[in-house]
Amino acid sequence: MSTPTAVVNVGADLFADAVEDQAVPVTRVDWRPPMEGTEADLAAVAADPLRRTANERALAAMLDVTATLVDVAPAAELLGLERGEFLHAGPPMTWDRASGPLRGALMGGAALEGLVEDPEAAVPLFESGSSVSLEPCHHRSAVGPMAGVVTPSMWMFVLEDAATGRRTYCSLNEGLGKVLRYGAYSPDVLIRLRWMGDVLGPLLQAAVRAQVDSGAGPVDVTGILTQMLQMGDEAHNRNRAGTLMLLRDLSPAMVLCSEGAGFDSADVAGSLRFIGGNDHFFLNLAMPACKLALDAARGIEGSTMVVAMARNGTDFGIQVAGTGDEWFTGPAQLADGLFLGDYGPDDANPDIGDSAITETAGIGGFAMATAPAIVRFVGGSVPDALATTRRMHEITLGENPRWSVPVLEFQGTPTGIDVTKVCRTGILPQINTGMAGKVAGVGQVGAGLVTPPAEIFPKALARLAARAVARTPS
């Protein structure tokens, strides 16, 4: 019997290693069995005649969107929020199931709105539910980082797609540490939020509107995202270049418009200092830019592309282009990463926030290769960062040519998470995340890496399969 000239190995490496030891070339195929119990649903979706075209439409619609910053205004004005109405991150949630950081943020929000004087006094208010209501940010075309709590008086960024006029919204970023979005509600947190409402928000509004009306036009947020990915940001947990570019674009207007808008030099200097000293400030523009793009793909029958990933500290949920507004949920997972000070794993709450919209759009954890320095904040190694971006290409529909990775020969970031590819390979989306303390009022305790609960993708696949079968003539 002659020795084979080459061998193809599928699956475990044990056989391949033995053949290579005999100086025979081996081609390794990284094959994995599909997630348990998904075989029939995968077959049904694969046979759906709408799937290929629907996914092409969904990806193209997403990539066609250009997000620009067109306004800044209070949530009451933009979203119609009324006294006692609160938005939060993630899929729908009730007070009795709410995590510590979400409860802390709601308590602080109630004090900010004057519903109570002391945040601790807000607990009976939310327990009774008679004069307050909770709703996901996503249900109002908005996104919120971490707890994502939005109250009527909070000022919001307004992003618009010039081609369609569609808009998305996000609150202003407070910074890191003891902040409301991490569940902290101490007096200094509320003082900062009131300053943001009284000074920062109105000043940004004047500057953004002046920018829009000027010959320069609105700030191109999608364009900044393109540049910052070339400069070492991945636009989730590293936004330093993006924040500085935003400051570059807005600071002249902030200075000029202050003269006739009632702001003194101390207001302008304080606002510039706050933004310049808050490396995460641009995150709250990256998030609604990603949502604006992904929302363009919603409602495309037959598409298996994920259009939202979001967490409320208790549940992790996804929405899919071909299944309407339905949430598919499972338990939020604990992140694995680095901790601040003396905090450790026992202090951390499960994953929370709408900021996974960045990964859903192909940046954040999907673009770790373009920001290897991120591993110093969330853990891991530089080779891990490169491997992560390569691995995410296995579960996505395509690449984003706008957002490229220099170290990978300017390959576009992996874009358009495909439910069928996740179920077929068992590879889960990689997310970079901050970690909030599990006790209300603590604030941030660390940052790390996390994946969604595996069971939510077979749930979404089953619904896609049912819809495909229902459309097929008997």
Secondary structure per residue as TSV (DSSP state, phi and psi in degrees):
chain	resnum	aa	ss	phi	psi
A	1	M	-	360.0	132.0
A	2	S	-	-80.8	153.1
A	3	T	-	-75.7	131.1
A	4	P	-	-62.5	146.3
A	5	T	S	-81.0	-21.9
A	6	A	-	-160.3	154.4
A	7	V	E	-133.7	138.8
A	8	V	E	-105.8	123.8
A	9	N	E	-111.8	126.8
A	10	V	E	-112.5	122.5
A	11	G	S	100.5	-133.9
A	12	A	-	-60.2	147.3
A	13	D	S	-85.2	-6.7
A	14	L	H	-57.7	-48.1
A	15	F	H	-66.5	-42.6
A	16	A	H	-60.3	-42.1
A	17	D	H	-62.2	-41.1
A	18	A	H	-65.7	-39.4
A	19	V	H	-69.0	-43.1
A	20	E	H	-61.8	-33.0
A	21	D	T	-63.3	-17.2
A	22	Q	T	-101.3	17.3
A	23	A	T	66.6	29.8
A	24	V	-	-104.9	126.6
A	25	P	-	-61.8	138.1
A	26	V	E	-126.3	131.2
A	27	T	E	-98.7	119.0
A	28	R	E	-94.9	127.9
A	29	V	E	-106.6	117.6
A	30	D	-	-81.2	81.3
A	31	W	-	-101.3	140.3
A	32	R	-	-131.8	146.4
A	33	P	-	-69.1	153.1
A	34	P	-	-67.0	164.1
A	35	M	-	-56.3	142.6
A	36	E	T	-57.3	132.4
A	37	G	T	82.7	5.7
A	38	T	-	-100.5	-2.5
A	39	E	H	-58.1	-48.1
A	40	A	H	-65.9	-41.5
A	41	D	H	-67.7	-37.4
A	42	L	H	-62.0	-40.7
A	43	A	H	-65.8	-40.6
A	44	A	H	-65.1	-42.1
A	45	V	H	-71.6	-37.8
A	46	A	H	-61.9	-31.0
A	47	A	T	-85.1	-4.8
A	48	D	-	-68.2	117.0
A	49	P	T	-66.5	-16.7
A	50	L	T	-82.4	-21.1
A	51	R	H	-58.9	-52.4
A	52	R	H	-61.5	-50.2
A	53	T	H	-65.8	-39.4
A	54	A	H	-62.5	-41.6
A	55	N	H	-69.1	-36.5
A	56	E	H	-62.5	-42.4
A	57	R	H	-64.0	-43.6
A	58	A	H	-63.4	-46.4
A	59	L	H	-65.9	-42.3
A	60	A	H	-64.0	-41.7
A	61	A	H	-61.5	-41.7
A	62	M	H	-64.2	-45.7
A	63	L	H	-71.8	-18.0
A	64	D	T	-79.5	-13.7
A	65	V	-	-78.3	136.1
A	66	T	-	-121.1	119.5
A	67	A	E	-94.3	128.2
A	68	T	E	-124.0	148.5
A	69	L	E	-86.8	112.9
A	70	V	E	-113.4	-13.6
A	71	D	E	-168.4	165.1
A	72	V	E	-138.9	128.8
A	73	A	E	-160.9	165.4
A	74	P	E	-68.0	150.8
A	75	A	H	-62.0	-32.0
A	76	A	H	-59.9	-39.2
A	77	E	H	-77.2	-41.0
A	78	L	H	-82.6	-41.1
A	79	L	H	-109.4	-3.1
A	80	G	-	71.5	21.4
A	81	L	-	-67.5	134.4
A	82	E	-	-111.2	166.9
A	83	R	T	-52.8	128.9
A	84	G	T	90.7	-5.4
A	85	E	E	-96.0	130.0
A	86	F	E	-126.0	136.1
A	87	L	E	-98.9	155.9
A	88	H	E	-146.3	165.1
A	89	A	S	-75.8	158.9
A	90	G	S	82.8	-174.2
A	91	P	S	-70.4	171.4
A	92	P	-	-52.1	143.8
A	93	M	-	-146.3	148.1
A	94	T	-	-115.3	156.8
A	95	W	G	-57.1	-40.0
A	96	D	G	-65.1	-22.0
A	97	R	G	-106.1	-0.9
A	98	A	-	-68.3	142.8
A	99	S	-	-74.4	168.6
A	100	G	H	-57.1	-50.9
A	101	P	H	-64.8	-33.9
A	102	L	H	-68.9	-41.0
A	103	R	H	-62.3	-43.1
A	104	G	H	-61.5	-41.7
A	105	A	H	-66.9	-38.9
A	106	L	H	-66.5	-39.3
A	107	M	H	-63.5	-44.6
A	108	G	H	-64.0	-38.9
A	109	G	H	-63.8	-37.1
A	110	A	H	-64.4	-39.7
A	111	A	H	-68.6	-38.8
A	112	L	H	-60.3	-36.6
A	113	E	T	-85.9	-0.5
A	114	G	T	78.0	14.8
A	115	L	S	-72.5	-28.3
A	116	V	-	-142.5	159.3
A	117	E	S	-84.8	-40.4
A	118	D	S	-110.1	127.7
A	119	P	G	-52.7	-35.6
A	120	E	G	-61.0	-27.0
A	121	A	G	-76.2	-6.0
A	122	A	G	-80.6	-14.9
A	123	V	H	-57.7	-50.7
A	124	P	H	-59.6	-31.4
A	125	L	H	-61.0	-46.1
A	126	F	H	-78.4	-29.3
A	127	E	H	-65.4	-39.9
A	128	S	H	-76.5	-37.5
A	129	G	-	68.1	12.2
A	130	S	S	-77.3	-29.1
A	131	S	S	-124.4	11.2
A	132	V	-	-133.7	157.8
A	133	S	E	-142.8	151.4
A	134	L	E	-119.3	138.8
A	135	E	E	-150.3	141.6
A	136	P	E	-63.5	142.7
A	137	C	G	-55.4	-41.0
A	138	H	G	-57.7	-27.8
A	139	H	G	-74.7	-9.6
A	140	R	G	-118.7	27.3
A	141	S	T	61.5	29.4
A	142	A	E	-125.0	167.2
A	143	V	E	-138.4	150.6
A	144	G	-	-137.7	128.9
A	145	P	S	-69.9	148.5
A	146	M	T	52.9	-123.0
A	147	A	T	-61.6	-29.0
A	148	G	-	67.9	20.2
A	149	V	-	-69.7	128.2
A	150	V	B	-123.1	130.3
A	151	T	-	-115.4	164.8
A	152	P	T	-55.5	-34.1
A	153	S	T	-86.4	-7.9
A	154	M	S	-71.8	141.2
A	155	W	E	-86.6	143.9
A	156	M	E	-127.2	143.3
A	157	F	E	-73.8	144.1
A	158	V	E	-118.5	116.9
A	159	L	E	-109.2	143.5
A	160	E	E	-135.7	141.4
A	161	D	E	-90.8	112.8
A	162	A	T	-59.1	-32.7
A	163	A	T	-70.8	-32.5
A	164	T	T	-117.1	-18.9
A	165	G	-	80.4	0.5
A	166	R	-	-65.9	148.4
A	167	R	E	-130.6	151.6
A	168	T	E	-134.8	166.5
A	169	Y	E	-141.0	153.0
A	170	C	E	-157.1	146.1
A	171	S	E	-67.4	171.2
A	172	L	-	-82.8	147.6
A	173	N	-	-83.3	130.0
A	174	E	-	-84.5	-17.6
A	175	G	-	109.8	-165.3
A	176	L	S	-109.4	172.9
A	177	G	S	88.2	-130.1
A	178	K	S	-83.9	89.9
A	179	V	-	-134.9	161.3
A	180	L	G	-59.6	-39.9
A	181	R	G	-67.0	-19.5
A	182	Y	G	-94.0	7.3
A	183	G	T	94.0	6.9
A	184	A	-	-85.5	146.6
A	185	Y	-	-145.1	25.8
A	186	S	-	-67.4	166.2
A	187	P	H	-54.1	-38.5
A	188	D	H	-66.0	-30.1
A	189	V	H	-64.5	-45.2
A	190	L	H	-69.7	-35.9
A	191	I	H	-61.6	-44.5
A	192	R	H	-62.5	-44.5
A	193	L	H	-63.4	-38.1
A	194	R	H	-68.3	-36.8
A	195	W	H	-64.2	-39.9
A	196	M	I	-62.9	-35.4
A	197	G	I	-76.7	-33.7
A	198	D	I	-87.7	-33.0
A	199	V	I	-118.7	-60.5
A	200	L	I	-61.8	-49.1
A	201	G	H	-59.4	-53.5
A	202	P	H	-60.7	-36.8
A	203	L	H	-67.1	-43.6
A	204	L	H	-63.1	-38.0
A	205	Q	H	-59.4	-48.4
A	206	A	H	-60.9	-41.9
A	207	A	H	-69.0	-44.6
A	208	V	H	-65.0	-42.4
A	209	R	H	-66.3	-37.1
A	210	A	H	-65.7	-39.8
A	211	Q	H	-63.4	-43.5
A	212	V	H	-62.3	-40.4
A	213	D	H	-79.4	-14.1
A	214	S	S	-82.4	173.1
A	215	G	T	-65.4	-22.7
A	216	A	T	-69.6	-30.1
A	217	G	-	79.1	177.0
A	218	P	S	-66.4	156.5
A	219	V	E	-65.4	127.9
A	220	D	E	-85.7	95.7
A	221	V	H	-68.7	-40.0
A	222	T	H	-61.5	-38.5
A	223	G	H	-65.2	-40.1
A	224	I	H	-63.4	-40.7
A	225	L	H	-59.0	-40.5
A	226	T	H	-60.3	-44.5
A	227	Q	H	-71.2	-41.7
A	228	M	H	-67.5	-29.0
A	229	L	H	-67.9	-23.2
A	230	Q	T	-82.2	-9.6
A	231	M	T	-113.7	14.4
A	232	G	T	98.3	5.1
A	233	D	-	-95.6	149.6
A	234	E	-	-112.8	2.2
A	235	A	S	72.4	18.7
A	236	H	S	-123.1	-69.6
A	237	N	S	-102.0	0.1
A	238	R	-	-133.2	111.8
A	239	N	-	-133.3	24.0
A	240	R	H	-63.4	-49.0
A	241	A	H	-65.9	-40.2
A	242	G	H	-62.2	-41.8
A	243	T	H	-63.4	-42.4
A	244	L	H	-68.3	-35.7
A	245	M	H	-69.0	-37.2
A	246	L	H	-62.6	-43.2
A	247	L	H	-62.3	-39.6
A	248	R	H	-58.5	-42.0
A	249	D	H	-76.9	-33.6
A	250	L	H	-98.6	-23.9
A	251	S	H	-60.5	-39.7
A	252	P	H	-60.2	-41.9
A	253	A	H	-67.5	-35.1
A	254	M	H	-63.6	-38.6
A	255	V	H	-71.9	-46.7
A	256	L	H	-69.3	-43.0
A	257	C	H	-74.4	-18.8
A	258	S	H	-64.8	-27.5
A	259	E	T	-63.1	-36.5
A	260	G	T	-108.0	7.8
A	261	A	T	-114.6	10.6
A	262	G	T	84.6	16.9
A	263	F	-	-105.2	133.9
A	264	D	-	-90.1	174.4
A	265	S	H	-62.4	-30.6
A	266	A	H	-66.9	-36.8
A	267	D	H	-62.8	-45.6
A	268	V	H	-65.9	-47.3
A	269	A	H	-61.3	-42.6
A	270	G	H	-64.5	-38.7
A	271	S	H	-69.0	-43.6
A	272	L	H	-63.3	-40.2
A	273	R	H	-65.3	-40.1
A	274	F	H	-64.8	-47.5
A	275	I	H	-66.1	-46.2
A	276	G	H	-63.8	-27.4
A	277	G	T	-93.5	4.5
A	278	N	-	-119.7	90.3
A	279	D	T	-61.0	-18.9
A	280	H	T	-92.5	4.5
A	281	F	T	-58.1	-38.8
A	282	F	T	-71.2	-18.9
A	283	L	H	-52.1	-38.8
A	284	N	H	-76.3	0.2
A	285	L	H	-104.5	-35.5
A	286	A	H	-61.3	-41.2
A	287	M	H	-62.6	-54.4
A	288	P	H	-66.7	-25.7
A	289	A	H	-64.1	-42.4
A	290	C	H	-66.6	-41.3
A	291	K	H	-64.0	-41.3
A	292	L	H	-57.8	-43.1
A	293	A	H	-66.7	-46.6
A	294	L	H	-69.5	-33.6
A	295	D	H	-62.8	-23.9
A	296	A	T	-65.0	-19.9
A	297	A	T	-96.3	-2.8
A	298	R	T	-67.1	146.0
A	299	G	T	78.6	17.0
A	300	I	-	-91.7	102.6
A	301	E	T	-58.3	131.3
A	302	G	T	94.4	-13.8
A	303	S	-	-77.7	137.9
A	304	T	-	-103.5	14.9
A	305	M	B	-82.3	134.1
A	306	V	E	-75.3	131.3
A	307	V	E	-112.3	-5.9
A	308	A	E	-158.9	138.2
A	309	M	E	-127.2	128.3
A	310	A	E	-152.0	150.7
A	311	R	E	-135.2	143.3
A	312	N	E	-113.9	10.8
A	313	G	S	92.8	-12.3
A	314	T	S	-121.0	-49.5
A	315	D	E	-115.6	149.4
A	316	F	E	-111.8	128.3
A	317	G	E	-128.9	151.0
A	318	I	E	-126.3	154.4
A	319	Q	E	-124.4	148.8
A	320	V	E	-123.2	144.7
A	321	A	G	-55.1	-38.3
A	322	G	G	-92.2	8.5
A	323	T	G	-126.4	22.4
A	324	G	T	68.1	-142.2
A	325	D	T	-95.1	10.3
A	326	E	-	-66.9	138.2
A	327	W	-	-97.8	138.6
A	328	F	E	-114.3	115.9
A	329	T	E	-123.1	157.9
A	330	G	E	-154.6	177.4
A	331	P	E	-68.5	132.0
A	332	A	-	-61.7	143.9
A	333	Q	-	-100.4	156.7
A	334	L	-	-80.2	135.4
A	335	A	-	-77.6	154.3
A	336	D	E	-111.1	116.8
A	337	G	E	-170.3	-144.9
A	338	L	E	-110.9	145.5
A	339	F	E	-115.1	152.3
A	340	L	S	-86.4	137.4
A	341	G	T	54.7	-129.1
A	342	D	T	-92.4	4.5
A	343	Y	-	-69.8	152.7
A	344	G	-	-144.0	-175.0
A	345	P	G	-54.5	-33.8
A	346	D	G	-68.5	-15.5
A	347	D	G	-92.5	-11.2
A	348	A	B	-90.3	141.9
A	349	N	-	-85.7	152.5
A	350	P	S	-56.2	161.9
A	351	D	-	-48.9	141.6
A	352	I	E	-149.9	144.7
A	353	G	E	122.9	155.5
A	354	D	S	-85.6	-2.1
A	355	S	T	-67.0	-11.6
A	356	A	T	-68.1	-2.6
A	357	I	H	-61.7	-25.5
A	358	T	H	-67.2	-45.8
A	359	E	H	-64.2	-38.4
A	360	T	H	-58.0	-32.3
A	361	A	H	-89.5	-6.9
A	362	G	T	105.8	10.7
A	363	I	-	-119.7	-153.2
A	364	G	G	59.1	-128.6
A	365	G	G	-59.8	-25.1
A	366	F	G	-75.5	-18.4
A	367	A	G	-113.2	27.4
A	368	M	G	-59.7	-29.0
A	369	A	G	-63.9	-26.8
A	370	T	G	-84.3	-9.5
A	371	A	-	-134.9	63.7
A	372	P	G	-59.8	-23.5
A	373	A	G	-65.1	-15.9
A	374	I	G	-62.5	-25.5
A	375	V	H	-64.2	-22.0
A	376	R	H	-73.5	-16.4
A	377	F	H	-100.6	-37.1
A	378	V	H	-111.4	-5.8
A	379	G	-	97.3	176.0
A	380	G	S	91.2	-160.1
A	381	S	-	-140.0	168.6
A	382	V	H	-61.6	-45.5
A	383	P	H	-57.6	-34.9
A	384	D	H	-61.3	-42.3
A	385	A	H	-62.1	-44.1
A	386	L	H	-64.9	-43.4
A	387	A	H	-65.5	-35.5
A	388	T	H	-62.5	-48.8
A	389	T	H	-61.5	-41.9
A	390	R	H	-62.3	-41.0
A	391	R	H	-66.4	-35.3
A	392	M	H	-67.0	-21.1
A	393	H	G	-64.3	-22.8
A	394	E	G	-74.5	-15.2
A	395	I	G	-120.2	15.7
A	396	T	E	-119.9	161.0
A	397	L	E	-82.1	-22.3
A	398	G	E	-172.9	-157.3
A	399	E	E	-128.7	156.8
A	400	N	E	-102.5	109.2
A	401	P	E	-67.0	-20.5
A	402	R	E	-70.6	-37.6
A	403	W	E	-107.0	97.8
A	404	S	E	-114.7	162.1
A	405	V	E	-114.4	106.8
A	406	P	G	-54.7	-44.1
A	407	V	G	-69.0	-17.5
A	408	L	G	-104.3	39.4
A	409	E	T	59.1	35.5
A	410	F	T	61.4	30.3
A	411	Q	E	-64.9	140.2
A	412	G	E	-65.9	151.2
A	413	T	E	-66.4	146.8
A	414	P	E	-64.6	126.0
A	415	T	E	-136.9	137.4
A	416	G	E	89.7	75.5
A	417	I	E	-60.3	127.9
A	418	D	B	-105.8	118.1
A	419	V	H	-55.3	-40.7
A	420	T	H	-67.5	-36.4
A	421	K	H	-69.7	-36.3
A	422	V	H	-63.2	-45.7
A	423	C	H	-70.0	-32.1
A	424	R	H	-75.9	-33.0
A	425	T	H	-101.2	-23.6
A	426	G	-	78.1	4.6
A	427	I	-	-81.9	127.9
A	428	L	-	-101.1	147.4
A	429	P	-	-57.5	138.9
A	430	Q	-	-95.6	130.5
A	431	I	E	-124.1	132.7
A	432	N	E	-89.0	137.6
A	433	T	E	-151.1	153.3
A	434	G	E	-82.6	160.5
A	435	M	E	-118.9	126.0
A	436	A	E	-95.2	148.1
A	437	G	B	-64.5	141.7
A	438	K	S	-75.2	-13.3
A	439	V	S	-96.9	130.7
A	440	A	T	-55.7	133.8
A	441	G	T	97.9	-12.1
A	442	V	-	-74.7	-47.4
A	443	G	-	97.7	-154.1
A	444	Q	E	-76.8	138.6
A	445	V	E	-119.7	-10.0
A	446	G	E	171.8	-165.6
A	447	A	E	-152.6	153.2
A	448	G	E	-171.8	-160.0
A	449	L	E	-118.4	144.1
A	450	V	E	-153.4	157.8
A	451	T	-	-124.8	160.9
A	452	P	-	-68.0	162.0
A	453	P	-	-66.6	133.0
A	454	A	T	-60.9	-30.6
A	455	E	T	-70.2	-14.8
A	456	I	H	-73.2	-25.7
A	457	F	H	-75.4	-42.5
A	458	P	H	-61.3	-32.3
A	459	K	H	-62.8	-46.6
A	460	A	H	-64.9	-40.8
A	461	L	H	-60.7	-41.3
A	462	A	H	-62.0	-39.5
A	463	R	H	-68.2	-41.3
A	464	L	H	-61.3	-41.8
A	465	A	H	-64.2	-42.5
A	466	A	H	-62.0	-40.2
A	467	R	H	-67.5	-39.5
A	468	A	H	-63.4	-44.1
A	469	V	H	-65.2	-40.3
A	470	A	H	-65.0	-28.1
A	471	R	H	-83.6	-14.4
A	472	T	S	-83.1	125.1
A	473	P	-	-60.1	139.2
A	474	S	-	-77.7	360.0
